[in-house]
Amino acid sequence: MPKALPSADVLYQAFLEKDSRFEGVFVVAVKTTGIFCRPTCHARKPKRENVEFFARAREALAHGYRPCKVCRPMGALGEVPARLRPLLDLVEERPETRITDEDLRERGLDPDQVRRWFQKHHGMTFHAYCRALRLSRAFGRIRCGENVAQAAFGTGYESLSGFTESFKKGTGFAPGESRRRRLVTVTRVLTPVGPLVAGATEEGVCLLEFADRRMLETQLARLRRFLAAEILPGSNEHFDALDAQLAEYFAGSRRTFDVPLVLAGTPFQERVWEELRTIPYWTTRSYQEQAERLGAPSAVRAVARANGDNRISILIPCHRVIGKDGKLVGYGGGLWRKQFLLDLERKHAAA
């Protein structure tokens, strides 16, 4: 069944504005060049009369268009370019390694292009990303019993004073306080609905938000406040299980998740989120039904707000809550993602 698209005027405006909320909704094909692009492509924008829109890449291919080499619409949204994969593997496995711009050039990489990619996908430059990984590793080493000097030199710092200054600047507190502090490590998870920012503490996953959600920074600030924690990129033992279970969910072989979760909200919000977890796979409820199940039938708006503040998407399935009239409303990742998830579950529930 063909997927219905918004009007061509809406799609063209989204293309002009490089609106990431429309990723996954359509691709745009340029008649004068014979290529098709993502909505967020940075290539020069053609005139309205020279483009047409398709719901899926395969439809553009069937009409004779070729994928753009700039935005690579055939790859997963947020996918790491092949040329950068060895670099990321190196800095994630050995964050103590110091990599200069000259080192990048020797690897055949343009430092400016690397910087722009990291800025776009991680919100920081490559060198800032490396520093944050080193700090995250040092934080963990101190928490596990090493003294400050061992952690500093073990993560590639050449002086204790330089490490202390960098640590304070990056976290807001001295290295010696690490054993009394909590850390949320964050990473990116690629999915068919775009990249997600995942966060976890030692106890479990506390964040799973769409990377392009406009409230992401606000949600990160709230997470810091509720958990009294610092947030740094890094690895966490819960990420492997999260990756595997999300892959199974999107493949249709998983209907429930057992990754440990850390809820971080007000008592009312946490009650709402726990109730969301009781909604079965491919089942929907209205906000009114959710309020009634919570014993607060007049608190529909408060329940809706708490749904909107859910920071662990998919695993806490707020996408299964719809309007009383059956229409899709209110999803932080965009209604197209809500529809995608419900369609996915419908398809596999019927199989």
N, C-alpha and C positions, 0 to 999 in steps of 0.2 A: 504494500500500500504506500503510495507516494507521501512523503512528509510535507505537510503544509508549511509554507514559508510566510513570514511577514511581507508587507508590500515592498516592491522594488525600491521605492523612495527611502523607506526605513533602512533597508539593507545597504543602499549606496551611502547613506549618511553614516552608518556604522563603519563602513569600509573607509570613508574619508577620515573618520575620527579614530581609526584603529581600535575600535571598542572590543576589548577582550571578552566582554560578556556574550558576544556572538560567536566565539570560538566553538565549533561543533555544531552550530546552527546552519551555516552555509559556507560555500566557497564561491569566489567571484572569478569569472572567466573573462579574459580580455580579448576581444575579437581581433584587434589589430596586431597582437603579438602571438596569439595562439596558446597562451599560458593561463593557468589558473592559480589562485592564491588563497591564503587564509584571510580572514577579515582584518588581521593585525599586521599584514605585510607592510614593510617599510619602503618597498619600491615606489617609484613615482606613480601617482594616481592618474588613471586615464579618465577621459570624459564619460559622462553618464551614458551617452548613446553607444559607447564602445564596449560596454560590459553586459554580461548576463549572469544570472545567479543559479546555483544548483545546491540542492540540499546535501549532496554527498560527493566526495571526490570521484567515485566510480562513474557518476553521471557525467561529470566534466570530461573524464577520460573517454567515455563512450561517444561524446560529441567531438572528439578529435583534439582536445586541449592537452597540453603537457604541463606537468607540475613545475611551479616556480622554483628556481634554484636559490632564491633569496630566503623565502619563508618555509620551503619544504613542506607543502601541505599533505604529503603522503606519510610523513612521520608523526609519531605521537607528540602531542602538544607538550612543549617543555623538554623534549628529549635532548640529551646531551649529544652534541655533534661528535662524530667519530674521531675527529682530529683532537678533541679535548678530553676524550675518555681516558687515555693513558695519564694525562696530567692530573685529572681528578682522582684516579686510582692511587697515584703516587702521594698526593697531599693528604688523602683520607687515611691511607695505610701508614704513612710516615710524616705526620704533620710537623715534626721537628726539622724536616728538610727545608733549607732556605733556597728559594728560587727567585732569581733576579730577572729583569727584563732581558738581559743578555742570554740567560739560560733559556728563556722562552724562544728567543730568536734562533738559538742553536737547535731547538726542537722543531723549527720550521713554523713557529707561531708568531703572529703579530701581536705584541703586547697591548696595543690599543683595542684590537678586536677581542682579545681575551678579557680585558677590563670591561668592555661594553657588555659582553655576554654575562659576566658575573654580576654586573650592575643590574641588568635586566632581570636575571633569574634568581639572584640571591640578595639583591638590594645593597650590595657592597662591592668594592673592587676585588680583584683576585688576591692582591696582597693583604687586604683587610680580612678576606675570608681565611687565608692561611693563618693570620695572627689569631683570629677567633678560634680556629681549630686547635692551635697550640695552647691557648688559654683554657679551652674546654678539657683538653687532655691533662694539663697541669692541675686543674681543679680536681679532676678525678683521681689523680695520683696522690694528691694531698689528702683527699677524703679516704683513700685506701691505706693511709698510714705513712707515706713518705714525708720527710720534712721539706720545708720550702726550698732549700738549696738543691736537694735531690730532684725535686719536680722541675725547678728552673733549668738546671743543666741537662736534665733528661729530656726536655722538650725543645732543646736547641738554643736556649738563651746563653749568651756569653758572659753576662754579668748579673749578679743578684740584684743590684740596684735597678738595672734596666728591666729585669723581669718584674720586680715589684711595682715599678712605675707603670709598665704596660698592663699588668694585672689590675691595678687599681683603676686605671682609665677604662679598661674593658668591662669590669664588673661592678665598680663602685665601692669595693671594699678591699682590704688587705689580704694577701694570700693566706696569712696565718688564721684568718677567720673562716676558711673554707669548710672546716669540719662542722661548723655550726650553721652553715648555709645550705640551701637547697638549689639544685641545678635542674633546669629543663633544657635538654638537648633537642635541637630541631634539625630536621632534614626534609628533603623533598621526595615525594612518592608520585611516580607517573601512573596515570590511570586513563581509561578511555574517555573520561570526562575532564581531562586536563590535569595538570600537576596539583597535588595537595601538599600543604605544609603540615608535617607531622611533628608533634612534640611529646616527649616522655620524660618522666622522672624515674627514679629507681623502682617505684611502686607500679608504674604502668603508664599507659598512653593518656595524655591530658589534652591533646590538641590534634585535630585533623580538619583543617580548613582549606578551602579553595584558595590557591595562591593569588588569584586575581580578585578576591573579595575585597571590596572597598573598606570594610570594617576590620581587616586583618590586623592592622597596627593597633586599633582599639582593643581587639580581642587579646593581643599579646600583652598589652598594658594591664588589662584586667587579670590575666593569668599571673603576671608578676605579682600583682597585689594580693590576689586570693591565696596564692601558694607561698608568698614571701620568698620568691625564687628569682634567680638570674637566668637569662635565656641566651644560650650560645649554640652555634652549629656543632654537630658532632655525632657520634654513634651511640647507640643504646641497645641493650639486649632485646628490648621489646620490638624494635623496628623490623627484625627479620620475620617475626611472627605476624606482624601487621602487614608487611609486604605480601607474604604468602597467603594470608586469609583474604586480603583484598583481591588478589589475583584469582583466587577460587570463587569469590563472590561474582566478579565480573564474567567469569567463565561459566557461571550457572551451577557450580558444584557445591556452593556453600550458601546456607540460608541464615545462619546465626554465627556470631563471633564470640570467641572466648578469650580474646586478648584482655589482660587486666586493664581496667580504666581507672583514672583518677578524676573525679568530678570536682570542679572548682567553681562554686557559685554560692548564692544565698541558700538557706534551707529550702525556701519555696522553689527556687530554680532546680535544685537537685531533686526534689520530689517530682517535678515536671519531667526532668530528663529520665529519671528511673521509670516513670510511667510510659515514656516513649519507647523504652526498651521492651515493653510488654506487647507492643503491636506486632503481630505475626507477619512474616514474609508475605508480600503481595496481599496486604490487607490495609485498608485506609480507615481513618477515623476523622471526624470533624473536630475543630477546636472546642465546640460545645460538648461533644462526647468526652473529650479529654478532661475538660473542666468538671464534668459530672463524675467521672471516675476518680478524680482527685477529691471529691466531696466538696467542691467549690463551684457549683453551677453558675453562679453570677460572676465568676472571675475569668470569663472567656478572654478578655483583652490581656489580662495578666498572664494567662497561659500562653497566648500567642507571642507575647514579648519574651517569655522565658524560652519558647521554642526558637525564636530568632537569635537568642543569646547562646544557643547550643554550640559548643566549640569542638564537638567531636562528631562531624558529619558521617553519614552512612552507618557507622557502628551504633550510634544513637540515632535511630531512623526518623528524624523530623520530616523527611521527605514523604512519609506516609500519612501526614496530617494535611487535610484538604479543607476547603470551605464547606459550609453547611449545604450549599447548593450543588456540591460535587465538583466545583471548579478548582483549578490549581491557583493557590495564592501563597504569597509570603515565603520565598526561599532565598537565603542569602547567596547561594551559588548561582542564582538565576533560574527562572522557571523552566528553561530548556533542559537544565540538568535534572530538575525534579521529574520532568516528564520522562527523561531518558532512564532514570533509575526505576520508576514505576513500570515503564514498558519492559525493561530488562527483567524485572521480577515477574511480571505477567507472563512473559514469554517462557521463562524457565519453570514457573509454577504449573503451566499447562503442558509442559513436556512429559 
